[in-house]
Amino acid sequence: MPALPLDEAGKYVAAAYVVFLALILTYVAIMAAKLARIDRELGELADLAEGRSDTDPPGADAEAEQPGGIGAVEVHHG
């Protein structure tokens, strides 16, 4: 004889599946949030590595790369 009659056990099995599904969805949501944060921070690090920031005016990098612009080094061969 089973510990619980089958008509009562079905409710507990269904509840266990609901709890398991809730745990899986919570885990996926946490991992998605972490992935989004890591992606955002990686983008910020890439911008810093390229010498750019969100506060730079548009075209600030173009000035530095043009000959004679800001940051240009003149070499005289003499």
Residue pairs with C-beta under 8 A, 6 or more apart in sequence:
2 9
4 12
47 53
47 54
51 61
52 60
52 61
62 69
63 69
63 70
63 71
64 70
64 71
64 72
66 72
68 74
